[in-house]
Amino acid sequence: MGFDPEKFRKEKEREITATYNAMRKRSFKFLFLNVLIVLAVFSFLFFVRNVSPQTYSNIVDTFQLTIEIPKLEYTAPEKIGARVYIVNTKRTEKSFVISDFYFKVYNDLKTIYEFSYPNAVQGSVQALGRRLVFNLEENVFLANLPGGTYTIYARCKINGKTAEISRKFIYKEEIFYGILSEPYYLVGEEFQPSVYVINRTTQPTDITLAKIIWGYKGNEFQEYVNESVRLYPGESYAFKSTTKFKAETEGLEEINAKLYFQDGSIKEFKSVIPITKNPESSPKDIDFNIESEEPVLVGKNPVIKIYLVNKINKERFLKIDKIQFSIAKIGYNFEINNRRVYCIPFGRSFITKLEKLSFTEPGVYDLIITFVSGNSKIEKKVPLAVAK
């Protein structure tokens, strides 16, 4: 047979196509493998950065100690919390004897707090469970620490053998500034923002503000203040402004404040002002959740924060006519009225803290939240556990 150029061309095309497809499959597999490796490395780094490698102690007779802290970074004047637990690593219940317990909080300069209990304590832990050994907050109120890195250390003997563990946390100090305004404004409304300052340090601080230069919609407005204030740790103050601005168009408008202090220093920061034509008339697709800074205990005033949750992918401009919080079992009622709330898509907004609330008996209580806004009324029951 003679050479057929057309047949040769088609065979070559099939060969090239097959080779290209094979290369594509190999490239895709290689790319997929690389993506998996990158995700694995990222996950490992995230875990190492956010979870201390000292979370658990050495294993002693199938037991370990662990120190649980609410967070790794505090800002003055926040209170420090820490709990030491004994953990059973086995799938069967185990008995223990703890003795010579020692606990301390310290930095490179000094020991802030220490506690010791040499006597033996017997107990047992369920399979893969844990039991509380020591709660820092029940023994001492630690707050307003000098800024720096601190170590929490715990040591004891478990069934005659030593176990020890340490965790580190950072305590920061700062003077914080921000712009105080309503959560949102309606088109055509005038507003007067204020500048607020919070002393998040361990020492009293004196602030003398000379003037503020506001920036809004490309214009600058200068305002002389000449006001002095002394703030003690944890205190805040608002420098009231006389400058008025107008909400002209829907959207998010940026406002800038540049502060000039008597000592010659300058501080600048910005905030966003949400603006809408009208709030929602019949809001729905919202929820509520609660947060407590620590377990709710009998005889202690709990710090319970209420948040409004936006359940949809849309920013919300809400006007609360009334929210009522009630616990029928103890005759508790608390109410707030006439509030504006702005929520980002799928976000949440702080509403209030429950005031003048206390419990005399442990148990589970039903907190009823009743929300009224325009033509909407939403009610939710939230269980609240109270311990001794």
C-alpha positions as CSV (number, residue, x, y, z in Angstrom):
1,M,0.0,0.0,0.0
2,G,1.1,3.6,-0.6
3,F,1.4,6.3,1.9
4,D,-1.9,7.9,2.8
5,P,-1.3,11.4,4.1
6,E,-4.9,11.9,5.3
7,K,-4.9,8.7,7.3
8,F,-1.5,9.6,8.8
9,R,-2.8,13.1,9.8
10,K,-5.8,11.6,11.6
11,E,-3.7,9.1,13.5
12,K,-1.4,11.8,14.6
13,E,-4.3,14.0,15.7
14,R,-5.7,11.1,17.8
15,E,-2.2,10.4,19.3
16,I,-1.7,14.1,20.2
17,T,-5.3,14.3,21.7
18,A,-4.7,11.2,23.8
19,T,-1.4,12.5,25.0
20,Y,-2.9,15.9,25.9
21,N,-5.8,14.4,27.8
22,A,-3.4,12.2,29.8
23,M,-1.3,15.2,30.6
24,R,-4.4,17.2,31.6
25,K,-5.4,14.4,34.0
26,R,-2.0,14.2,35.5
27,S,-1.8,18.0,35.9
28,F,-5.2,18.0,37.5
29,K,-4.2,15.3,39.9
30,F,-0.9,17.1,40.7
31,L,-2.8,20.4,41.2
32,F,-5.4,18.7,43.4
33,L,-2.6,17.1,45.5
34,N,-0.9,20.5,45.9
35,V,-4.1,22.1,47.0
36,L,-4.6,19.4,49.6
37,I,-1.0,19.8,50.9
38,V,-1.5,23.6,51.1
39,L,-4.8,23.2,53.0
40,A,-3.2,20.6,55.4
41,V,-0.2,22.9,56.1
42,F,-2.6,25.9,56.6
43,S,-4.8,23.9,59.0
44,F,-1.8,22.7,60.9
45,L,-0.4,26.3,61.3
46,F,-3.8,27.6,62.3
47,F,-4.1,24.8,64.9
48,V,-0.6,25.5,66.3
49,R,-1.2,29.2,66.4
50,N,-4.5,29.0,68.2
51,V,-4.2,26.0,70.4
52,S,-1.3,25.9,72.9
53,P,0.9,22.8,72.6
54,Q,0.9,22.9,76.4
55,T,-2.9,22.2,76.6
56,Y,-2.4,18.8,78.3
57,S,0.2,17.6,80.8
58,N,2.2,14.4,80.8
59,I,0.1,11.3,81.2
60,V,0.2,9.9,84.8
61,D,-1.7,6.6,85.4
62,T,-4.0,7.3,82.4
63,F,-4.7,10.8,83.8
64,Q,-3.7,14.3,82.5
65,L,-4.0,17.8,83.8
66,T,-5.4,20.5,81.5
67,I,-5.7,24.3,82.0
68,E,-8.7,25.9,80.4
69,I,-8.6,29.7,79.8
70,P,-11.4,31.7,78.2
71,K,-9.0,33.4,75.8
72,L,-5.3,33.9,75.0
73,E,-5.3,37.7,75.0
74,Y,-6.9,40.1,77.5
75,T,-7.2,43.8,77.5
76,A,-7.2,45.8,80.8
77,P,-9.3,45.9,82.9
78,E,-10.6,42.5,82.0
79,K,-10.7,39.7,84.7
80,I,-8.4,36.7,84.3
81,G,-10.1,33.2,84.3
82,A,-8.5,29.8,84.5
83,R,-9.7,26.3,85.4
84,V,-7.6,23.2,86.1
85,Y,-9.2,19.8,85.2
86,I,-8.1,16.2,85.6
87,V,-8.8,14.2,82.4
88,N,-9.3,10.5,82.1
89,T,-7.7,9.3,78.8
90,K,-9.2,5.8,79.1
91,R,-12.5,4.3,78.1
92,T,-13.3,3.1,81.6
93,E,-14.0,5.0,84.8
94,K,-10.9,5.5,86.8
95,S,-10.2,6.5,90.5
96,F,-7.6,9.0,91.5
97,V,-5.9,10.6,94.5
98,I,-4.6,14.2,94.1
99,S,-2.1,15.6,96.5
100,D,0.4,18.5,96.8
101,F,-1.6,20.7,94.4
102,Y,0.2,23.9,93.5
103,F,-1.0,26.8,91.2
104,K,0.5,30.1,90.2
105,V,0.3,33.0,87.8
106,Y,3.5,34.8,87.0
107,N,5.5,36.8,84.5
108,D,9.3,37.4,84.1
109,L,9.3,39.9,87.0
110,K,7.2,38.4,89.7
111,T,4.6,36.0,90.8
112,I,1.1,37.6,90.6
113,Y,-0.8,34.8,92.5
114,E,-0.1,31.4,94.0
115,F,-2.1,28.8,95.7
116,S,-1.2,25.5,97.3
117,Y,-3.2,22.6,98.9
118,P,-1.0,19.7,100.2
119,N,-3.8,17.5,101.5
120,A,-4.9,14.5,99.5
121,V,-8.3,14.5,97.7
122,Q,-9.9,11.3,96.3
123,G,-12.3,11.0,93.4
124,S,-13.1,9.3,90.1
125,V,-13.5,10.4,86.5
126,Q,-15.9,8.9,84.0
127,A,-14.5,7.3,80.8
128,L,-12.9,9.9,78.6
129,G,-14.3,12.5,81.0
130,R,-12.9,15.3,83.2
131,R,-13.4,16.8,86.7
132,L,-12.7,20.3,87.9
133,V,-9.7,20.6,90.3
134,F,-9.3,24.3,90.7
135,N,-11.1,27.5,89.6
136,L,-9.1,30.7,89.7
137,E,-12.1,33.0,89.8
138,E,-13.6,31.3,92.8
139,N,-10.4,32.0,94.8
140,V,-9.3,35.5,93.7
141,F,-10.2,38.4,91.5
142,L,-7.3,39.0,89.1
143,A,-7.6,42.1,86.8
144,N,-5.7,45.2,85.8
145,L,-2.4,43.5,85.3
146,P,0.6,45.3,83.8
147,G,0.9,44.6,80.1
148,G,2.9,41.6,79.0
149,T,3.1,37.9,78.7
150,Y,2.0,35.7,81.7
151,T,2.2,32.0,82.5
152,I,-0.3,30.0,84.4
153,Y,1.3,26.9,86.0
154,A,-0.2,24.0,87.8
155,R,1.4,20.9,89.4
156,C,0.2,18.1,91.6
157,K,0.7,14.4,92.3
158,I,-1.8,12.0,90.8
159,N,-1.7,8.6,92.5
160,G,1.7,9.6,93.8
161,K,3.2,10.6,90.5
162,T,3.9,14.2,89.4
163,A,1.9,15.9,86.6
164,E,2.5,19.5,85.6
165,I,1.2,21.9,82.9
166,S,1.5,25.6,81.9
167,R,-0.3,27.9,79.6
168,K,0.6,31.4,78.5
169,F,-1.6,34.5,77.8
170,I,-1.1,38.1,76.9
171,Y,-2.4,41.0,78.9
172,K,-2.6,44.3,76.9
173,E,-3.0,47.9,77.9
174,E,-4.3,50.7,75.6
175,I,-6.2,53.9,75.5
176,F,-9.0,53.2,73.0
177,Y,-10.8,55.8,70.9
178,G,-13.9,55.6,68.7
179,I,-16.8,57.5,67.2
180,L,-20.1,57.4,68.9
181,S,-23.2,57.6,66.8
182,E,-26.6,55.9,66.2
183,P,-26.5,52.4,64.6
184,Y,-27.9,54.0,61.4
185,Y,-29.6,57.2,60.2
186,L,-32.5,58.0,57.9
187,V,-32.0,60.0,54.7
188,G,-32.5,63.7,55.6
189,E,-31.6,63.3,59.3
190,E,-29.0,65.5,60.9
191,F,-26.5,63.8,63.4
192,Q,-23.9,64.9,65.8
193,P,-21.3,62.2,66.4
194,S,-19.1,62.2,69.6
195,V,-15.6,60.9,70.2
196,Y,-15.3,58.4,73.1
197,V,-12.3,57.2,74.9
198,I,-11.8,54.1,77.2
199,N,-8.9,53.7,79.6
200,R,-7.9,50.1,79.2
201,T,-4.8,50.4,81.3
202,T,-3.9,49.8,84.9
203,Q,-3.2,53.4,85.7
204,P,-5.2,56.6,85.8
205,T,-4.6,58.7,82.7
206,D,-5.1,62.5,82.0
207,I,-6.4,63.5,78.6
208,T,-6.6,67.1,77.3
209,L,-8.2,67.3,73.9
210,A,-7.5,70.6,72.1
211,K,-9.5,70.2,68.8
212,I,-11.2,67.8,66.5
213,I,-11.1,67.9,62.7
214,W,-14.0,65.9,61.2
215,G,-13.9,64.6,57.6
216,Y,-17.2,63.8,55.9
217,K,-18.1,63.5,52.2
218,G,-14.8,65.1,51.1
219,N,-15.2,68.2,53.5
220,E,-13.4,69.0,56.7
221,F,-14.9,70.6,59.8
222,Q,-12.7,72.0,62.5
223,E,-14.0,72.2,66.1
224,Y,-12.1,73.5,69.1
225,V,-12.7,71.5,72.3
226,N,-10.2,72.4,75.0
227,E,-11.5,69.9,77.5
228,S,-9.6,67.8,80.0
229,V,-10.6,64.6,81.7
230,R,-9.0,62.1,84.1
231,L,-9.9,58.4,83.5
232,Y,-9.3,55.6,86.0
233,P,-8.8,52.0,84.8
234,G,-11.9,50.8,82.9
235,E,-13.6,54.3,82.8
236,S,-14.8,55.9,79.6
237,Y,-15.8,59.4,78.5
238,A,-17.4,61.0,75.5
239,F,-16.2,64.3,74.1
240,K,-19.5,65.8,72.8
241,S,-19.3,67.5,69.4
242,T,-21.2,70.6,68.3
243,T,-20.6,69.9,64.6
244,K,-23.7,68.6,62.7
245,F,-23.8,66.5,59.6
246,K,-26.6,65.5,57.3
247,A,-27.4,62.0,56.0
248,E,-28.1,62.7,52.4
249,T,-27.9,59.5,50.4
250,E,-28.6,55.8,51.1
251,G,-25.5,53.6,51.7
252,L,-22.5,53.5,53.9
253,E,-20.8,56.8,54.4
254,E,-17.4,57.1,56.0
255,I,-16.6,59.7,58.7
256,N,-13.1,60.5,59.9
257,A,-12.0,62.1,63.2
258,K,-8.5,63.6,63.7
259,L,-7.8,64.5,67.4
260,Y,-5.2,67.1,68.4
261,F,-4.1,66.8,72.0
262,Q,-2.6,69.5,74.3
263,D,0.7,67.6,74.4
264,G,1.1,67.8,70.6
265,S,0.1,64.3,69.8
266,I,-2.4,63.5,67.0
267,K,-4.7,60.5,66.8
268,E,-6.9,59.6,63.7
269,F,-9.6,57.0,63.2
270,K,-12.6,56.4,61.0
271,S,-16.1,54.9,61.3
272,V,-18.9,54.0,58.9
273,I,-22.3,55.6,59.1
274,P,-25.1,53.4,57.6
275,I,-27.9,55.4,56.0
276,T,-31.3,54.2,54.7
277,K,-34.6,55.7,53.6
278,N,-36.8,53.7,56.0
279,P,-36.4,50.9,58.6
280,E,-38.2,47.6,58.0
281,S,-41.9,47.8,58.8
282,S,-42.4,44.1,59.5
283,P,-39.1,42.5,60.2
284,K,-38.7,38.7,60.1
285,D,-35.9,36.2,59.6
286,I,-34.2,37.2,62.9
287,D,-33.2,35.3,65.9
288,F,-31.7,35.9,69.3
289,N,-28.9,34.3,71.2
290,I,-27.3,34.9,74.6
291,E,-23.8,34.8,75.9
292,S,-22.5,34.7,79.4
293,E,-18.9,35.7,80.3
294,E,-18.8,32.9,82.9
295,P,-21.1,30.2,84.3
296,V,-24.4,31.5,85.9
297,L,-24.2,30.7,89.6
298,V,-26.6,31.0,92.5
299,G,-26.1,34.2,94.5
300,K,-24.0,36.0,91.8
301,N,-25.1,38.7,89.4
302,P,-24.6,37.1,86.0
303,V,-23.3,39.1,83.0
304,I,-25.6,37.9,80.2
305,K,-25.4,39.6,76.8
306,I,-28.3,39.5,74.3
307,Y,-27.6,39.5,70.6
308,L,-30.0,39.9,67.6
309,V,-29.0,37.6,64.8
310,N,-29.7,38.3,61.1
311,K,-30.6,35.1,59.4
312,I,-30.5,36.3,55.8
313,N,-27.9,37.5,53.3
314,K,-29.0,41.2,53.4
315,E,-28.2,44.2,55.6
316,R,-30.9,45.1,58.0
317,F,-32.2,48.4,59.3
318,L,-34.4,47.6,62.3
319,K,-36.3,49.8,64.7
320,I,-37.2,48.1,68.0
321,D,-40.4,49.4,69.6
322,K,-39.9,47.1,72.5
323,I,-38.0,44.0,73.7
324,Q,-39.1,42.4,76.9
325,F,-37.1,39.7,78.8
326,S,-38.9,37.7,81.4
327,I,-38.3,34.6,83.6
328,A,-41.7,33.7,85.1
329,K,-40.2,31.3,87.7
330,I,-38.5,34.1,89.6
331,G,-40.8,37.0,88.6
332,Y,-38.1,38.7,86.5
333,N,-38.9,41.4,83.9
334,F,-36.6,43.7,82.0
335,E,-37.5,45.8,79.1
336,I,-35.8,48.2,76.6
337,N,-37.6,50.5,74.2
338,N,-37.1,52.6,71.1
339,R,-33.8,51.2,69.8
340,R,-32.3,51.2,66.3
341,V,-30.3,48.1,65.2
342,Y,-28.1,47.7,62.1
343,C,-27.1,44.2,61.1
344,I,-24.7,43.1,58.4
345,P,-25.7,40.1,56.2
346,F,-25.8,36.9,58.3
347,G,-24.3,39.0,61.2
348,R,-25.4,39.8,64.7
349,S,-25.7,42.9,66.8
350,F,-25.4,43.5,70.5
351,I,-28.7,44.6,72.1
352,T,-28.3,44.8,75.8
353,K,-27.1,43.2,79.0
354,L,-29.7,41.8,81.4
355,E,-29.8,44.0,84.5
356,K,-30.7,43.3,88.2
357,L,-30.8,39.5,87.6
358,S,-29.9,37.0,90.3
359,F,-30.9,33.4,91.2
360,T,-31.4,31.8,94.6
361,E,-31.8,28.2,93.5
362,P,-29.9,26.1,90.9
363,G,-31.8,24.7,87.9
364,V,-32.8,25.4,84.3
365,Y,-34.9,28.6,83.8
366,D,-36.8,29.7,80.7
367,L,-35.9,33.1,79.5
368,I,-38.7,34.5,77.3
369,I,-37.6,37.2,74.8
370,T,-40.5,39.1,73.2
371,F,-39.6,41.4,70.3
372,V,-42.0,44.0,68.9
373,S,-41.2,46.1,65.8
374,G,-43.7,47.7,63.6
375,N,-46.2,45.0,62.5
376,S,-44.0,42.2,63.8
377,K,-44.0,40.3,67.1
378,I,-41.5,37.5,67.7
379,E,-41.2,35.4,70.8
380,K,-38.4,33.0,71.7
381,K,-37.7,30.8,74.7
382,V,-34.1,30.4,75.7
383,P,-33.1,27.8,78.4
384,L,-30.7,29.3,81.1
385,A,-28.8,26.8,83.3
386,V,-27.9,28.0,86.8
387,A,-25.4,26.1,89.0
388,K,-24.6,26.3,92.7
